[in-house]
Amino acid sequence: QAEKRERKAQAERRRKVTEWRAARDEEEQRSAAEQRVAAEEQARSERELQRSRQQQQREAAEAFRAQRDVVRAKAAREEATMRASASRAVSQEDRERIAKRSAEMLRKKLQQAASAAMAAAGPPRPPGQGKPNARKARAASCDHAESRLHHLTHSSAQRAACRPLAVAQAWIDEPDLPPPGA
């Protein structure tokens, strides 16, 4: 009897192992099927997303093209208008009228410039009374002081020309001589 029980227990264990293996295989198959379904669903959603993006890009490109065409058409209309206005024939009478008006405006402009120059020059002086001498116009209190402008100019000219003083002095004293180094 012990053998019988032992065989029965072994048979029961084999049956349980077989059931367990079958359950495990079934679970693996179900898990694999679920993974396939999930992968297919993800791929489908990615395709939909890509289609959506492509559609948006197409719409944006079409909107850009439409806007570009509108701008080009507007520019073409403006150019045609400019060409039409530029090529408009001007009659001889119109040309004469334009030339007369331009000449009249030039005459007025020259007249205004001459009157402005006259006003800036001051009142006319009687003949024989030229421009007043700057030295005579200077106050008598400054007559005793000698101007140092000549000396400063002379020394700077000498430095610039790198000439000895005697050569530069001779040139200043004799304006008929050519400048030093010429």
Backbone as CSV, one residue per row, in Angstrom:
resi,resn,N_x,N_y,N_z,CA_x,CA_y,CA_z,C_x,C_y,C_z
1,GLN,0.773,-1.186,0.000,0.000,0.000,0.000,0.831,1.275,0.000
2,ALA,1.921,1.247,0.633,2.786,2.420,0.683,3.272,2.754,-0.728
3,GLU,3.518,1.743,-1.494,3.929,2.008,-2.856,2.810,2.649,-3.638
4,LYS,1.628,2.214,-3.391,0.478,2.742,-4.099,0.308,4.218,-3.745
5,ARG,0.448,4.511,-2.510,0.315,5.911,-2.094,1.452,6.750,-2.693
6,GLU,2.601,6.146,-2.685,3.763,6.845,-3.232,3.537,7.115,-4.713
7,ARG,3.047,6.204,-5.479,2.781,6.386,-6.896,1.698,7.435,-7.102
8,LYS,0.693,7.350,-6.245,-0.404,8.299,-6.349,0.119,9.712,-6.064
9,ALA,0.968,9.864,-5.093,1.524,11.166,-4.742,2.411,11.675,-5.895
10,GLN,3.183,10.760,-6.501,4.031,11.161,-7.620,3.168,11.588,-8.807
11,ALA,2.091,10.852,-9.044,1.203,11.184,-10.148,0.552,12.549,-9.890
12,GLU,0.170,12.767,-8.633,-0.435,14.050,-8.263,0.576,15.175,-8.466
13,ARG,1.835,14.991,-8.114,2.880,15.999,-8.279,3.128,16.261,-9.771
14,ARG,3.150,15.195,-10.568,3.349,15.363,-12.007,2.215,16.172,-12.613
15,ARG,0.987,15.841,-12.162,-0.172,16.558,-12.684,-0.094,18.034,-12.300
16,LYS,0.287,18.339,-11.055,0.392,19.721,-10.612,1.502,20.463,-11.366
17,VAL,2.642,19.761,-11.594,3.734,20.381,-12.352,3.279,20.663,-13.780
18,THR,2.571,19.729,-14.372,2.069,19.908,-15.737,1.083,21.066,-15.783
19,GLU,0.163,21.116,-14.797,-0.782,22.238,-14.753,-0.061,23.567,-14.562
20,TRP,0.960,23.517,-13.687,1.704,24.753,-13.431,2.412,25.222,-14.699
21,ARG,3.051,24.242,-15.426,3.738,24.591,-16.675,2.745,25.122,-17.699
22,ALA,1.584,24.528,-17.789,0.576,24.990,-18.749,0.114,26.402,-18.382
23,ALA,-0.107,26.634,-17.095,-0.533,27.963,-16.643,0.551,28.994,-16.930
24,ARG,1.816,28.597,-16.684,2.924,29.504,-16.939,3.013,29.841,-18.418
25,ASP,2.910,28.843,-19.293,2.962,29.066,-20.738,1.813,29.966,-21.181
26,GLU,0.628,29.695,-20.630,-0.542,30.506,-20.975,-0.341,31.964,-20.540
27,GLU,0.231,32.157,-19.369,0.494,33.513,-18.856,1.524,34.228,-19.726
28,GLU,2.563,33.481,-20.139,3.584,34.077,-21.015,2.991,34.485,-22.352
29,GLN,2.119,33.629,-22.910,1.473,33.936,-24.184,0.567,35.174,-24.050
30,ARG,-0.173,35.243,-22.941,-1.072,36.380,-22.724,-0.248,37.672,-22.570
31,SER,0.865,37.560,-21.826,1.734,38.728,-21.630,2.329,39.179,-22.962
32,ALA,2.779,38.225,-23.789,3.339,38.558,-25.094,2.279,39.202,-25.979
33,ALA,1.043,38.690,-25.923,-0.044,39.259,-26.717,-0.337,40.692,-26.265
34,GLU,-0.341,40.914,-24.954,-0.595,42.256,-24.445,0.519,43.223,-24.873
35,GLN,1.758,42.738,-24.848,2.867,43.578,-25.281,2.766,43.928,-26.756
36,ARG,2.365,42.930,-27.579,2.179,43.188,-29.010,1.098,44.235,-29.234
37,VAL,-0.015,44.085,-28.518,-1.122,45.037,-28.664,-0.666,46.434,-28.246
38,ALA,0.073,46.501,-27.123,0.551,47.803,-26.647,1.517,48.424,-27.661
39,ALA,2.421,47.597,-28.225,3.378,48.103,-29.216,2.652,48.589,-30.463
40,GLU,1.649,47.838,-30.917,0.873,48.249,-32.092,0.124,49.553,-31.814
41,GLU,-0.430,49.670,-30.622,-1.162,50.888,-30.242,-0.213,52.096,-30.214
42,GLN,0.974,51.887,-29.666,1.949,52.969,-29.609,2.396,53.371,-31.018
43,ALA,2.638,52.373,-31.871,3.044,52.661,-33.251,1.942,53.421,-33.982
44,ARG,0.688,53.012,-33.752,-0.442,53.692,-34.399,-0.544,55.146,-33.920
45,SER,-0.384,55.363,-32.624,-0.477,56.734,-32.116,0.676,57.588,-32.633
46,GLU,1.873,56.993,-32.768,3.003,57.734,-33.321,2.762,58.092,-34.780
47,ARG,2.181,57.158,-35.545,1.844,57.447,-36.942,0.826,58.578,-37.032
48,GLU,-0.177,58.539,-36.169,-1.194,59.593,-36.160,-0.566,60.951,-35.827
49,LEU,0.318,60.947,-34.854,0.991,62.177,-34.453,1.843,62.711,-35.601
50,GLN,2.542,61.807,-36.279,3.376,62.220,-37.407,2.507,62.780,-38.542
51,ARG,1.384,62.111,-38.811,0.474,62.614,-39.851,-0.048,64.002,-39.483
52,SER,-0.358,64.170,-38.211,-0.863,65.460,-37.744,0.194,66.551,-37.939
53,ARG,1.426,66.239,-37.584,2.506,67.221,-37.766,2.718,67.546,-39.243
54,GLN,2.688,66.504,-40.083,2.872,66.740,-41.514,1.743,67.608,-42.065
55,GLN,0.529,67.348,-41.595,-0.620,68.141,-42.042,-0.448,69.605,-41.616
56,GLN,0.012,69.821,-40.396,0.243,71.191,-39.927,1.326,71.881,-40.753
57,GLN,2.374,71.127,-41.078,3.445,71.701,-41.900,2.931,72.051,-43.291
58,ARG,2.117,71.168,-43.855,1.534,71.459,-45.170,0.681,72.714,-45.123
59,GLU,-0.144,72.831,-44.078,-1.014,74.001,-43.954,-0.190,75.270,-43.776
60,ALA,0.872,75.184,-42.979,1.736,76.351,-42.780,2.413,76.740,-44.095
61,ALA,2.879,75.748,-44.840,3.527,76.028,-46.129,2.537,76.641,-47.109
62,GLU,1.318,76.119,-47.124,0.305,76.674,-48.017,-0.044,78.109,-47.617
63,ALA,-0.149,78.363,-46.318,-0.433,79.721,-45.860,0.701,80.661,-46.249
64,PHE,1.956,80.194,-46.103,3.100,81.012,-46.492,3.071,81.306,-47.984
65,ARG,2.811,80.268,-48.780,2.756,80.473,-50.237,1.656,81.454,-50.610
66,ALA,0.497,81.305,-49.963,-0.608,82.219,-50.258,-0.235,83.649,-49.902
67,GLN,0.366,83.828,-48.725,0.793,85.174,-48.303,1.840,85.730,-49.262
68,ARG,2.788,84.881,-49.664,3.822,85.309,-50.602,3.208,85.717,-51.936
69,ASP,2.233,84.949,-52.404,1.570,85.274,-53.665,0.829,86.603,-53.563
70,VAL,0.215,86.845,-52.406,-0.497,88.115,-52.213,0.487,89.273,-52.262
71,VAL,1.634,89.117,-51.574,2.642,90.180,-51.562,3.200,90.395,-52.966
72,ARG,3.467,89.316,-53.667,3.989,89.451,-55.033,2.978,90.128,-55.954
73,ALA,1.705,89.748,-55.814,0.669,90.360,-56.647,0.560,91.848,-56.351
74,LYS,0.624,92.211,-55.069,0.557,93.626,-54.686,1.743,94.383,-55.267
75,ALA,2.939,93.794,-55.163,4.131,94.439,-55.711,4.020,94.580,-57.232
76,ALA,3.474,93.562,-57.882,3.312,93.627,-59.339,2.319,94.730,-59.720
77,ARG,1.237,94.853,-58.936,0.259,95.915,-59.217,0.894,97.290,-59.028
78,GLU,1.657,97.434,-57.946,2.311,98.724,-57.701,3.316,99.045,-58.801
79,GLU,4.058,98.021,-59.219,5.036,98.245,-60.287,4.339,98.623,-61.589
80,ALA,3.239,97.952,-61.870,2.489,98.276,-63.091,1.948,99.700,-63.021
81,THR,1.484,100.095,-61.848,0.978,101.456,-61.677,2.099,102.464,-61.872
82,MET,3.274,102.148,-61.296,4.422,103.049,-61.443,4.850,103.150,-62.910
83,ARG,4.877,102.004,-63.591,5.257,102.014,-65.004,4.263,102.826,-65.829
84,ALA,2.992,102.638,-65.492,1.957,103.352,-66.245,2.071,104.855,-66.007
85,SER,2.311,105.250,-64.754,2.403,106.686,-64.474,3.699,107.267,-65.042
86,ALA,4.772,106.495,-65.053,6.044,106.987,-65.573,6.018,107.114,-67.086
87,SER,5.283,106.249,-67.734,5.273,106.269,-69.195,4.176,107.180,-69.748
88,ARG,3.478,107.891,-68.849,2.414,108.780,-69.317,3.040,109.902,-70.146
89,ALA,2.487,110.167,-71.273,3.034,111.175,-72.172,2.709,112.569,-71.635
90,VAL,3.687,113.459,-71.695,3.504,114.838,-71.276,3.441,115.675,-72.549
91,SER,2.408,116.476,-72.661,2.241,117.264,-73.880,3.268,118.399,-73.921
92,GLN,3.430,118.965,-75.089,4.373,120.077,-75.261,3.947,121.262,-74.400
93,GLU,2.671,121.475,-74.314,2.141,122.582,-73.500,2.489,122.365,-72.020
94,ASP,2.336,121.126,-71.557,2.688,120.823,-70.170,4.185,121.013,-69.932
95,ARG,5.006,120.600,-70.863,6.451,120.768,-70.724,6.830,122.244,-70.626
96,GLU,6.206,123.061,-71.486,6.484,124.500,-71.447,6.050,125.096,-70.110
97,ARG,4.895,124.690,-69.622,4.387,125.193,-68.346,5.329,124.794,-67.207
98,ILE,5.816,123.551,-67.226,6.741,123.078,-66.187,8.053,123.849,-66.255
99,ALA,8.580,124.059,-67.458,9.837,124.800,-67.619,9.679,126.240,-67.139
100,LYS,8.549,126.885,-67.476,8.301,128.263,-67.048,8.223,128.340,-65.526
101,ARG,7.523,127.401,-64.929,7.394,127.394,-63.465,8.755,127.165,-62.803
102,SER,9.562,126.267,-63.356,10.900,126.012,-62.798,11.780,127.252,-62.913
103,ALA,11.733,127.931,-64.054,12.536,129.143,-64.243,12.101,130.230,-63.273
104,GLU,10.813,130.393,-63.078,10.293,131.398,-62.143,10.740,131.089,-60.711
105,MET,10.692,129.825,-60.326,11.127,129.442,-58.975,12.620,129.684,-58.803
106,LEU,13.429,129.407,-59.834,14.860,129.654,-59.771,15.138,131.148,-59.635
107,ARG,14.410,131.987,-60.402,14.590,133.433,-60.328,14.272,133.943,-58.919
108,LYS,13.178,133.442,-58.327,12.803,133.860,-56.971,13.860,133.422,-55.954
109,LYS,14.364,132.212,-56.127,15.381,131.702,-55.200,16.646,132.543,-55.279
110,LEU,17.087,132.900,-56.486,18.275,133.728,-56.651,18.054,135.123,-56.088
111,GLN,16.843,135.666,-56.278,16.518,136.976,-55.740,16.571,136.962,-54.211
112,GLN,16.027,135.907,-53.601,16.054,135.799,-52.141,17.489,135.656,-51.635
113,ALA,18.309,134.891,-52.326,19.700,134.727,-51.912,20.444,136.054,-52.012
114,ALA,20.186,136.834,-53.072,20.857,138.123,-53.246,20.419,139.092,-52.151
115,SER,19.129,139.111,-51.829,18.662,140.026,-50.775,19.212,139.603,-49.418
116,ALA,19.344,138.308,-49.167,19.928,137.841,-47.908,21.398,138.230,-47.827
117,ALA,22.130,138.182,-48.934,23.542,138.573,-48.954,23.679,140.069,-48.725
118,MET,22.773,140.839,-49.291,22.801,142.293,-49.101,22.533,142.633,-47.643
119,ALA,21.590,141.942,-47.036,21.256,142.203,-45.638,22.417,141.817,-44.727
120,ALA,23.131,140.788,-45.046,24.265,140.349,-44.234,25.450,141.307,-44.391
121,ALA,25.602,141.935,-45.547,26.732,142.834,-45.795,26.557,144.166,-45.077
122,GLY,25.364,144.529,-44.753,25.121,145.801,-44.071,24.816,146.905,-45.064
123,PRO,24.688,148.141,-44.530,24.348,149.264,-45.426,25.520,149.577,-46.362
124,PRO,25.214,150.082,-47.552,26.291,150.412,-48.504,27.119,151.585,-47.975
125,ARG,28.430,151.576,-48.261,29.330,152.650,-47.823,29.536,153.623,-48.983
126,PRO,29.727,154.862,-48.668,29.993,155.827,-49.754,31.349,155.522,-50.391
127,PRO,31.537,155.898,-51.643,32.797,155.625,-52.322,33.966,156.310,-51.604
128,GLY,35.126,155.659,-51.631,36.316,156.195,-51.001,36.427,155.806,-49.541
129,GLN,35.391,155.228,-49.031,35.426,154.801,-47.626,35.321,153.291,-47.604
130,GLY,36.420,152.634,-47.879,36.439,151.174,-47.963,36.205,150.542,-46.601
131,LYS,36.615,149.334,-46.466,36.456,148.637,-45.196,37.343,149.307,-44.152
132,PRO,36.854,149.430,-42.933,37.681,150.066,-41.912,38.848,149.158,-41.563
133,ASN,40.018,149.791,-41.316,41.220,149.053,-40.959,41.031,148.482,-39.561
134,ALA,41.361,147.219,-39.364,41.171,146.577,-38.072,42.061,147.216,-37.018
135,ARG,43.248,147.642,-37.385,44.168,148.254,-36.421,43.644,149.605,-35.963
136,LYS,43.058,150.359,-36.903,42.519,151.669,-36.546,41.276,151.517,-35.684
137,ALA,40.529,150.470,-35.930,39.300,150.260,-35.177,39.571,149.806,-33.757
138,ARG,40.765,149.276,-33.503,41.109,148.784,-32.180,41.180,149.950,-31.201
139,ALA,40.867,149.681,-29.994,40.881,150.741,-28.979,42.303,151.266,-28.786
140,ALA,42.409,152.526,-28.479,43.711,153.160,-28.310,44.451,152.560,-27.132
141,SER,43.756,151.996,-26.194,44.411,151.427,-25.027,45.224,150.185,-25.380
142,CYS,44.966,149.575,-26.521,45.695,148.364,-26.914,46.824,148.660,-27.882
143,ASP,46.991,149.902,-28.283,48.005,150.218,-29.292,49.427,149.929,-28.820
144,HIS,49.695,150.056,-27.539,51.053,149.856,-27.059,51.444,148.371,-27.026
145,ALA,50.456,147.445,-27.057,50.751,146.004,-26.983,50.973,145.461,-28.387
146,GLU,52.044,144.678,-28.521,52.353,144.092,-29.822,51.702,142.704,-29.913
147,SER,51.177,142.387,-31.064,50.519,141.090,-31.257,51.562,139.990,-31.322
148,ARG,51.283,138.907,-30.651,52.199,137.765,-30.681,51.728,136.679,-31.655
149,LEU,50.665,136.965,-32.369,50.129,135.996,-33.316,51.166,135.670,-34.390
150,HIS,51.874,136.679,-34.868,52.877,136.462,-35.910,53.970,135.518,-35.418
151,HIS,54.432,135.718,-34.191,55.502,134.878,-33.656,55.052,133.424,-33.500
152,LEU,53.833,133.248,-33.007,53.329,131.875,-32.838,53.178,131.169,-34.180
153,THR,52.647,131.887,-35.134,52.464,131.305,-36.465,53.814,131.000,-37.093
154,HIS,54.737,131.923,-36.929,56.068,131.746,-37.493,56.765,130.523,-36.884
155,SER,56.698,130.378,-35.561,57.384,129.254,-34.928,56.721,127.920,-35.272
156,SER,55.421,127.910,-35.386,54.771,126.643,-35.747,55.066,126.280,-37.198
157,ALA,55.169,127.289,-38.058,55.513,127.019,-39.455,56.939,126.488,-39.541
158,GLN,57.806,127.047,-38.716,59.191,126.589,-38.711,59.282,125.143,-38.249
159,ARG,58.568,124.812,-37.186,58.588,123.424,-36.697,58.024,122.471,-37.741
160,ALA,56.932,122.879,-38.376,56.304,122.010,-39.366,57.219,121.787,-40.555
161,ALA,57.920,122.813,-40.959,58.770,122.694,-42.129,60.154,122.174,-41.779
162,CYS,60.495,122.143,-40.480,61.819,121.701,-40.026,62.922,122.493,-40.733
163,ARG,62.730,123.790,-40.841,63.695,124.662,-41.500,64.380,125.520,-40.436
164,PRO,65.578,125.896,-40.697,66.232,126.832,-39.782,65.510,128.169,-39.785
165,LEU,65.666,128.907,-38.737,64.960,130.172,-38.557,65.326,131.168,-39.646
166,ALA,66.569,131.227,-40.034,67.007,132.221,-41.018,66.330,131.995,-42.361
167,VAL,66.193,130.733,-42.795,65.554,130.433,-44.083,64.091,130.797,-44.030
168,ALA,63.413,130.416,-42.943,61.999,130.729,-42.810,61.794,132.233,-42.723
169,GLN,62.659,132.982,-42.007,62.538,134.431,-41.862,62.711,135.100,-43.210
170,ALA,63.689,134.633,-43.989,63.914,135.220,-45.307,62.694,135.018,-46.198
171,TRP,62.068,133.891,-46.085,60.880,133.629,-46.903,59.707,134.498,-46.460
172,ILE,59.574,134.718,-45.143,58.476,135.550,-44.633,58.715,137.008,-45.019
173,ASP,59.958,137.451,-44.912,60.269,138.842,-45.220,60.168,139.140,-46.707
174,GLU,60.480,138.158,-47.537,60.452,138.347,-48.985,59.345,137.469,-49.573
175,PRO,58.129,137.983,-49.663,57.031,137.154,-50.178,57.178,136.777,-51.635
176,ASP,58.088,137.449,-52.375,58.261,137.121,-53.798,59.054,135.831,-53.978
177,LEU,59.803,135.440,-52.956,60.619,134.229,-53.057,59.746,132.993,-53.014
178,PRO,60.152,131.921,-53.675,59.386,130.680,-53.554,59.518,130.133,-52.146
179,PRO,58.537,129.372,-51.662,58.620,128.830,-50.320,59.813,127.880,-50.178
180,PRO,60.360,127.758,-48.964,61.523,126.893,-48.770,61.219,125.457,-49.176
181,GLY,62.166,124.856,-49.844,62.009,123.472,-50.275,61.309,123.341,-51.595
182,ALA,60.872,124.452,-52.231,60.169,124.357,-53.505,61.124,124.469,-54.660
